Amino acid sequence: MTEEEKIKQELEQKFGFLKDTIAIKRKGRMFFDVPSEKFDEVFAYAVKQMHFDAICAITGMDIVDRYAIMYHLNRQGSIVLNLRIYTGKDNPVIKTVTLFFPGAEMYEREMMDLLGIKVEGLPEGGRYPLPDNWPKDEHPLRKDWKAGASKKENQNA
């Protein structure tokens, strides 16, 4: 049994709702969706119990009807575990993971700036990567965003 298969088996045994949802795409790369309400539990288990002790990135995506947020966790430089959650467009909110990975702050600020996803628990701070004078309600990675349009025009696009 490969290391990826062992990880998959452990996660499916611990979290029955993940059964048959974890994909091993290739050696060292695993992907699965986590229900938003179960994210904290699965994420904490992967970090604390399974020793996925590094965060490579957090990727935010606009997928038309909702936003997807993918957390890329690494264990001992060999396996990347990619956990994806979704949030609605009407009130896009996720929780910060900076208690586990303080360095995740920049990824979370990037999602706030570029997609307008609110990150609960993230302390107040500067913008990233957009300049401080960028219009507050304009998020350039949203599919409906138009350069220079007002908030109302972008929402109706």
C-alpha positions as CSV (number, residue, x, y, z in Angstrom):
1,M,0.0,0.0,0.0
2,T,1.4,3.4,-1.0
3,E,1.7,6.3,1.5
4,E,-1.1,8.1,-0.4
5,E,-3.4,5.1,0.0
6,K,-2.6,4.9,3.7
7,I,-3.5,8.6,4.1
8,K,-6.7,8.1,2.2
9,Q,-7.7,5.1,4.3
10,E,-7.0,6.9,7.5
11,L,-9.0,10.0,6.5
12,E,-11.9,7.8,5.3
13,Q,-11.9,5.8,8.5
14,K,-11.8,8.9,10.7
15,F,-14.3,10.9,8.6
16,G,-16.9,8.6,7.0
17,F,-18.3,11.4,4.9
18,L,-15.0,11.5,2.9
19,K,-15.4,7.9,1.8
20,D,-14.9,7.6,-2.0
21,T,-14.2,11.3,-2.3
22,I,-10.4,11.4,-2.0
23,A,-8.6,11.3,-5.3
24,I,-5.0,10.3,-5.7
25,K,-4.1,12.1,-8.9
26,R,-0.5,11.0,-9.0
27,K,2.3,10.2,-6.6
28,G,2.4,12.8,-3.9
29,R,-0.8,14.6,-4.9
30,M,-4.2,14.0,-3.2
31,F,-7.4,16.1,-3.7
32,F,-10.8,16.1,-1.9
33,D,-13.7,18.4,-1.1
34,V,-14.6,19.0,2.5
35,P,-18.1,20.2,3.6
36,S,-17.6,23.7,5.0
37,E,-19.2,22.8,8.3
38,K,-16.6,19.9,8.7
39,F,-13.6,21.9,7.5
40,D,-12.2,22.9,10.9
41,E,-12.3,19.3,12.1
42,V,-10.7,17.8,9.0
43,F,-8.1,20.5,8.7
44,A,-7.0,20.3,12.4
45,Y,-6.8,16.5,12.1
46,A,-4.6,16.7,9.0
47,V,-2.3,19.2,10.6
48,K,-2.1,17.9,14.2
49,Q,-2.6,14.1,13.8
50,M,-1.3,13.4,10.3
51,H,1.6,15.9,10.5
52,F,0.8,18.0,7.4
53,D,2.9,20.7,8.9
54,A,3.4,23.1,6.1
55,I,1.0,25.2,4.0
56,C,2.2,25.6,0.4
57,A,-0.6,27.9,-0.7
58,I,-4.2,28.8,-0.5
59,T,-5.9,29.2,-3.8
60,G,-9.2,31.1,-4.2
61,M,-11.3,30.6,-7.4
62,D,-14.5,32.1,-8.8
63,I,-16.4,29.2,-10.3
64,V,-19.4,31.2,-11.5
65,D,-22.0,30.3,-8.9
66,R,-19.7,30.1,-5.8
67,Y,-16.2,30.5,-4.7
68,A,-13.8,27.6,-4.1
69,I,-10.9,27.8,-1.6
70,M,-8.2,25.1,-1.8
71,Y,-5.7,24.6,0.9
72,H,-2.5,22.9,-0.2
73,L,-0.8,21.2,2.8
74,N,2.5,19.4,2.7
75,R,4.0,16.6,4.9
76,Q,7.7,16.2,5.1
77,G,8.3,17.5,1.6
78,S,6.7,14.5,-0.1
79,I,2.9,14.6,-0.2
80,V,0.6,17.5,-0.9
81,L,-2.9,17.2,0.5
82,N,-5.3,19.6,-1.3
83,L,-8.5,20.3,0.7
84,R,-11.2,22.3,-1.1
85,I,-14.2,24.1,0.5
86,Y,-16.9,26.3,-1.1
87,T,-18.6,29.4,0.0
88,G,-21.6,31.2,-1.5
89,K,-21.3,34.4,-3.5
90,D,-24.0,36.2,-1.5
91,N,-21.9,36.3,1.7
92,P,-18.5,34.7,1.0
93,V,-16.9,34.0,4.4
94,I,-14.2,31.5,5.6
95,K,-12.3,31.2,8.8
96,T,-8.6,32.0,9.1
97,V,-6.1,29.2,9.5
98,T,-3.4,31.5,10.8
99,L,-3.6,29.8,14.2
100,F,-2.0,26.8,12.5
101,F,0.1,28.6,10.0
102,P,0.8,32.3,10.7
103,G,2.3,32.6,7.2
104,A,-1.2,31.9,5.7
105,E,-2.1,35.5,6.4
106,M,-0.8,36.7,3.0
107,Y,-2.8,34.1,1.2
108,E,-5.9,35.1,3.1
109,R,-5.4,38.8,2.5
110,E,-4.9,38.0,-1.2
111,M,-8.3,36.3,-1.3
112,M,-9.9,39.3,0.5
113,D,-8.4,41.7,-2.0
114,L,-8.8,39.8,-5.2
115,L,-12.0,37.9,-4.6
116,G,-13.7,39.7,-1.8
117,I,-13.9,36.7,0.4
118,K,-14.1,37.7,4.1
119,V,-11.7,35.9,6.4
120,E,-13.1,35.6,10.0
121,G,-10.5,35.9,12.7
122,L,-7.8,37.6,10.5
123,P,-6.5,40.6,12.3
124,E,-6.9,44.0,10.8
125,G,-4.0,44.8,8.5
126,G,-2.8,46.2,5.2
127,R,-4.1,45.2,1.8
128,Y,-2.3,42.6,-0.3
129,P,-1.6,42.5,-3.1
130,L,-3.6,45.5,-4.2
131,P,-2.5,49.1,-3.4
132,D,-4.1,50.9,-0.4
133,N,-5.9,53.3,-2.8
134,W,-7.6,50.5,-4.8
135,P,-11.4,50.8,-4.7
136,K,-12.7,48.8,-1.7
137,D,-15.5,47.0,-3.4
138,E,-13.6,46.1,-6.6
139,H,-12.2,42.5,-6.7
140,P,-10.4,41.9,-10.0
141,L,-10.4,38.0,-9.9
142,R,-14.2,37.9,-9.8
143,K,-15.5,36.7,-13.1
144,D,-18.1,39.5,-13.2
145,W,-15.5,42.3,-12.5
146,K,-15.0,45.0,-15.0
147,A,-12.1,47.4,-14.7
148,G,-13.2,50.9,-13.5
149,A,-16.8,49.9,-13.0
150,S,-18.6,50.8,-9.8
151,K,-19.6,48.2,-7.3
152,K,-23.2,48.2,-8.6
153,E,-22.1,47.8,-12.2
154,N,-19.8,44.9,-11.3
155,Q,-22.6,43.1,-9.3
156,N,-25.0,43.4,-12.3
157,A,-22.4,42.3,-14.9
